[in-house]
Amino acid sequence: MSHRGHARSEYQAQALPDGRDAGALLPAYSSDVDILYSGYSAAMKWTKVTDPPDKNGTQNDISDNTGIRMEYCAVMTQLSWKHFTTGDAAAFVGRTVRLEGWLSGPDPAGRRMMVAEPPCCPGCLPGPVATRVQVVAGGAPLGNGAVMLEGTLHESEGAWILHEARTVTCGLGRRRLLVASPLVCLAAAAPTVNPQEVTANATTVDVHSHAGKLLYVRSNAPFTPVSEPMRQGGLAVACMAIVSDSPTHRIMADHRIHPYRDPAPGELYAYAQQAFARLHALARGQSLTIVTNAAGLHAARADRPCVVVCAEGGDFLEGNPDRVDEAYARWQLRHLQLTHYRVNELGDIQTEEPVHGGLTDVGAEVIRRCNARGIVVDVAHGTLDLVRRAAAVTTKPLVLSHTSLTTRPRPFTRLITPEHARLVAGTGGMIGIWPVGAIFPDMTALAGGIARMVAEVGVDHVGLGTDSMGLVGPATFDSYAQLPGLTAALLAAGFGQDDVRKLLGGNYARVFAANMA
């Protein structure tokens, strides 16, 4: 083997820290260059051949008959996420490394995980296990969200661990800011109008919510306030969703939510009846009018807040489309999300391996029933293939109620690509952006995430889906009383008042009316 040198002279071969030949990396004509070798940053100056530094940073000069040497000055090893997918990260085990990504909040076992793209919560970590890094802090608190960490890389039974981790920087570097589109905010001057005046006479809508402790079905926990925060913050309508597959999923050892057992026949149908009854009890107890038609939604205002009855996951149907009609009549169901955390009879989900190739024939029939009855079809959690077929089957606009944009999707991510978003918008539908704290740490960032989706599909096809009290991790805001802060951030991002009203409810009102027709 040979090095290429200043005058293409032959040099003794040298190995980099992972045992590879450095010669192939050396430029033929250069006096002072910077290289990035598989994430190993180094500065090179041509004088005479020098061993690359060993594990302890020691350098050993080696002279040959040319009398020319190369001075190899190591700096900190900066890993990229590609090294974990290619297996190259194994070369850096035991070394001090730096890694840039997103740090999730603690899971139920108290473990912190770092991943390449923003997680929505500790139970929805994107990517396979081999591309996550467990973080063990070296002392000082590490915070949440986008960070660069430094620590010693270890591997244990196929899992990566960053020991003695400390924060190098918080937030995103310029390169990752350019690729992390949900975090880019189109900031402008602060608004000069009162945010609450902008939406005072508008139908403002949260297109996906579990507020009020709605999901505490089996414990029957007391409800928390919903109607009063809606009045305070100017929210007219909350799309309140039961979750019919709750008895069958939980956070597993890989730090993701999975189904852990198959339901018994009739189990999820029976559970959904309890959940729908609890939703109606919440509405009665807090004087929330249940919206059943387009006129009712159009008339809704924050001083007399309303709810739309929704179901997250068609699991309670148990493959029987006739139950769509039953839920419509008995429980006033007007918004149905086809799938959740189980691959059910209707189709595949983003967070599990596909089984059906997308939407099933039963799923297609359920969409037709919803179109005929006047029920909004929600494709959140569904795979791209499911959405493709759903868009081909439906005769009414679709909703994807809670997600955000990514241009570099990881396996099992709940975020969606521009193609995915455009399929929904192409039906005349809309996409709800969720206020996940790990992605959007404040209202400015959330407004930026909304703006990025608007840039892909247009201002007529984006809205707000908070997933209130459904997120496992922190939210950008946790009370409807804080909604004026988002209005202000959208105005500051450059949206006009009419567009803000569309984003905060007008677009869903249009889609809802089209589905009721």
N, C-alpha and C positions, 0 to 999 in steps of 0.2 A: 504494500500500500504506500501511497505517497501523498504529501501535502502539495497543494499548488501554492507557490510563493510569489514574491514580488516580481521576479523575472521568470516565472514558471520553472524555477529550480526545484529539484527534488528534495523533500524534507522527510525526516523520520515521522512515521505515523503516530498520532496521539489519540487517546480515547477521552471522550467526555465522561462526566460523572456516571452516566448510565451504561458505560462500556462501548458506546458507539464511536466510530471513527470520526474525528473532527475534520479530517482532511477534505472530505467532500463538501464541507461547509465554508471553507476559506475562499474568499474572492481572489481572483487571479491578479488583479491590479488594484491595490488599495493601500493607503498609508495609515488610515485611522478610520475604522468602521465599527458600527454597532450591529450586532446580530441578535436574533431571538431564535435560539435552537430549542425546538420542542418545549417552549416556555422557559428555557434557561437563558436569562439575559446576561450578556457579557460584552465588555469593551475590549477591542483588540488593537494593538499597536505593533506595527511590523519593525522588529529590530533583530531578534534571533529566536529560534524555537524555544518555547517554554512549555513544560507540562501544564495542561489545565489543572486548576486547583483540585486537591483531593477533598475528601469528605470534610476535613477540618479546615479547609481554606489554605492549606500549605501549598506553595508553588516550588517546583524543582526545575531548574534550568537544564536543558539538554542542548549541547552544541554539536553541530556536525561540520563537515569540511567546507561548508559555504561561509561560515562565520556570521550568517544572518540569523536573527532569532525573532520570535514573535512573543510579545508580552501579553499574557492572557489574564485579565483582571476580572475576577468573578464578582457579580453583584447578586442581590437577592433572587432566589428562584421564584418566578411568577408562573404559577400553574394556570392553565386554561381548562375549561370544562371538557374540551375535546380530549384531553389526556385521559379522562376517566372512561370515556366511551371507547377509546382505542387501546386501553390497557397500559399506556405509557406512564401513567401516574405511579406505577409500581417502582419505577426507577428512582423515585424521590422519597420513598418510605424511610423514615428516620431523619429526614432533613428538615430544616426550617424553610417553610414555603409561605407564599402569599396567595390568596385566592379571593376573587371578587365575585359577589353574587348576592342572593337574598337570604336573610336569616329569618326563619320562622319563629313564632312564639313557642313556648314549651308545650309538648304534647302531654297527655295525662300522666306519663311516667316522668315528666320533668325534663325530657331530652330536647335539645335544640338541634335543628337541622338546617344546613345551608344547601341551596339549590341554585340552578342556573337562571331560572326565571321566577317571577313573583308567584308565591303560593297564595291561594285565597285563605288558607287556614292550615293548621297542623295536620288536619285530616285529608287534605287535598294536595299533598306534595306532588309536583309533576315529575315525570321521568322515572326510570327504573331505579331500584335500590342502589345499584352499582354506581349511579351518577348523583348520589347524595352524600353529603359529608356531615357526620355528627360532630358537633362542636362542644368541646369541653373548655370552659373559660379558665383563663390563667389567674383570675382574681377580680379585676375590674369588670363591672357590668358591660355587656356587649350591645345592648339595645335590640331593635328590630329593624327589618327592612333592608335596604340596599347598603352594603358595607364591603370594605376590604379587610380581611382578617389575616393575621400572621400567627403561625404556630407550627408545631412539629407534626408531620403527616405520619399516620400509622394505619395499618390494615388489620382487621380482626374478623376472621370467618366471613370474608367477602364484603365486610362493611368498612368504609373509610371513616377515620376519626382524626380530627384536628385537635391535638392536645395543647394545653397551655396557650389557648387562643387569646389574642388581644386585638383590639380594633386599631387599624391603621388609619382608615378614613371612613366617614359616614357619607351616605349618598353615593351617587354614581359618578364615575370618571367620564370624561368627554366621550370616549369611544362607546362605552356601554350606554350612555345617555342617548346617543344617536340611534342605537339599535333597540332600546327599551322604550318603544313608542308610547305605551300607556302612561309613562311618567313625564312626557314632554308637555309642558304647558305653554300655550300661546298667550303669554302675559301681556297685558296692556295697562292703560291707566286705570286707576280705581274709579268705580262708578260714582256718579254724582246724584243718583236717584235713590230713594228709599227702596231696598229690595222687596219689602213686603207690599209696597204699592204696585210693583210690577205684576205680581201674581194675585192681587186682591180679588179680582173679578174673573179669575181663570179657573178651569178645572185642572187642578194639580193632582198628579197620581204617582204613587209608588207602585210599580207594576209587580213587585214580589216582596211579600212580608210575612213574618211569623210573630209580629209584635204582640205584646200583652201576655207573654208566656203561653201562647196558643198551643205550643207543642207538648205541654205538660199534661198529656192525655191520661196516662195511667195514674199519676200521682194526684191529678185534679188540683194542682196548686192554684192558689188565688191568682186572679188576673192582675196584671200591672196596668197603669193608665195608658190608654191609646188615644181616646178621643180628645182629651185635654191637650196633650202635646201636639196633636194634629191642628187644633184650633190656634195654639200659640205660634206654631211655625208656618201656618198657612197651607197645610196639606188637606185637600178635599176628599181624596179617595185613597184607600189602601187596599191592594189586592191581597187578601188574607188567604194563605195557603195551608191546608192540612198536609201532612206527609204520611202517605198510606203504607210505605215500606219501612217505617221506623223500627218495628219489632225485629227486623232481620239484618240490620247493618250496624257496624260500630268501627271505631279506629282499631286497626290491627297492628301487629308487630312491625310492619314495614312503614308505619306512620301514615297510612292512608285509610280512608273509609272504604270498607268492603262489606258485602253481604257475608255473614258467617254461617248461615243455615238457610235451608229452604222452608218457606212457610207451609203450615198445614193447610189443606183445602178449606177454604172459607175463612181462614184466619185474618187475612188482610182486608177482606170485605167487612168483616165484623169490626175490626179495629177502625176502619174508615168511618163507620156509622157513629162510633163514639167520638171520633175527631170532628166530624161535621157537626154533631150535637154541641160540642164544646165551642166551636166557632160561632154558632148561633147564640149560645149563651153569652159569649163575650159581647156580641153585637147588641143583644137586648140589654145587658147590664150597663153598657156605656152609651146607650142611645145612638148607636151607629146604624144608619139606614142601610139595608141590603139592596144594592143596585141589581136590577134584573133586566133592564132594557137601555137602549141608547138615550132615550129622553131623560131617564133617571141619572145617568152618568153626566150628561150635558148640564144638568141643573145643579149638580153637586158643587158645593162651595165649602171652604174651610170652617165657616161658622156653623155649618150643619154637616159634619163629616159623615162619610159613607164608606162601605166596604163592598168589594166584589168577592164572592165565594169562589175559591180556587182549590185545586188539588195538585200537589207536587208529586207526580208519579201516578200513572194509570194502573198501578198494581192492584188496587181494589176491584178493578173490573175483572181480574182473573181470566182474561181472554174473552170475556163476554161483552160484545158491543152493546147489547140491550141495556146494560147497566148505565150507559151514558144517559139514556132517556130517563131512567129511574132517578139518577142523581140530579138531573136537570129539574125534574118535577118536585122531588121530595126535599132536596137540600138547596135548591136554587143555584146549582153549579153553573157558572158562566165562563170559567177559565180553567182549562185542563192542560197540565204539563204531562207529556206522554211518559217520560222516564225519569228516574232519579238515580239511586245507587244500586239498583238491581238491574241486570239484563232481564227485562220482563217479557211478557208475551207480545208487547208492541214494538220492541226494537232494542238496538244496542246503545251503550252509553260510553261517554268519553273516558271514564275512569276504570274500565275493565276491557279485557280482550274482546273483540267482536265475536258474536256467535251467529247472528242472523244475516250479516252482510248489510245492516242498516235497518230500515223500517220493514216490519213484517207485513204480510197480507192482512192480519188482524189489525195491526196499527193503521194501515191504510183505510180499512173500513171504519175504524174509530174516528179518523179525521173526517171521513164523509158524513158520519153521524153528527159530529160536532158542527160541521158546515151547515147541515140541514136544520139542526136544532137552534143554533145561535149560541155556540160556545167557542170562545177564543182557544185556538190550539197553540200551545207553548212547546217549543222544541229545545229548551234549555236542558243541558246534560246529555243530549243526544249526539251521536257521532256525525261527522260530516256526511257520511253515506246516508244516514237516517234523514238528515236535513235535505239532501238532494232529492230523495224520493218524496218526502213530505211536500216539498215545494212543487213537485210535479203533480201530486195528487190533489192538493188543496185548491179550492175555488175561492177561498177567502184569505186575507192577509194573515201571515204567521207572526208570532211573537217569540223572541228568545229573551227571557225575562231578566237574567242576571249573569253577567260575564264581563270581560273586557278584551281588548285587542292584543294580539301578539303577532309578530311577523316571523318568529322563530319558534314554532310550537315544539314542546317537549312531549314525549309519550305520556299519555294519561292526563294531560293538562285540561283544566276546565276553561281555559281561555280559548278564544277563537281567532282564526286567521281572517284576513280580508275576504278571501273567497267564501268562507263560511258565512260571514256577515252579509256579503252581497246576495247570497242565495235567499236569505230571509228578507232583505230589503226588496229584492226582485219580485216578491209576492205582494208588495205594498206594505209589508210589515215593519216591525221596529225591534230594536235591540236595547235592552236595559243594561246600563253600566252600574256595577255594584261598588260600594264604598269600602273595599277591603283595605285595611290599614297597612298591610305589608306592601301593597301596590301603590296606594294613594295615601300618603301620610297626613295630608291636610286637604282642605277644600280647594286650594289652588291646584294641587296635583290632580284631584278628582275632576275638576273642570278641564284640565289638560287631557285627561283620559277620554272624557266625553268629546272634546274637540278632535282628538285623533280618530275616534270612530266616525264622527261627522265628516272628516276629510275623506274617509273611505266610502261611506254610503249616502251621505247627504243629511242635511239638518232635519228632514222630514221622517227620518227612520231611526232616531236615537231617543232614549229616555233614561229614567232612573229606576233601578231595581235594587233596593237596599239589602234584601235578604235579612231584614231586621230580626234579631234574636235567632237567626239560623246559622250565622257565621260562628265557627269554632274559635277563631282568633279575633283580635281587635278590629274595630271598624273605624272608618274615617270620622263618622259621627254616629252617635248611638241614641239620639232622640230626635223626633220630628220637630221639636222646638228649635233645633239648630238649622233647619232647612233654609232660612234666609241667608245663611252664610254661603251656601252653594249658589243661590241666586246671585249674590254679590260677586262670587268668584267667576261665574259664567259671564256676567257683564264685564268684569275686568279682563276676561279672556278675549273680549271683542265681539261677543254675540249681542245682537240687537234685542230689544225687549220682546218683539214678536217671536223671535227664535227661541228665547229663553222660555217663553210660555209653551212653545211646542215641545221643547226638551223636557220640561217638568210636568207634562201631562197631556198637552194637546195632541201629540202624535199617538199616544195610546187611546185617547178618546176617539180619534178618527178610525183606528184599527178596530176598536170595540164596536163602534157604530156599523162598520162594514160587515162585521161578523154577525151582528144582530139582524141585518137586513134579510 
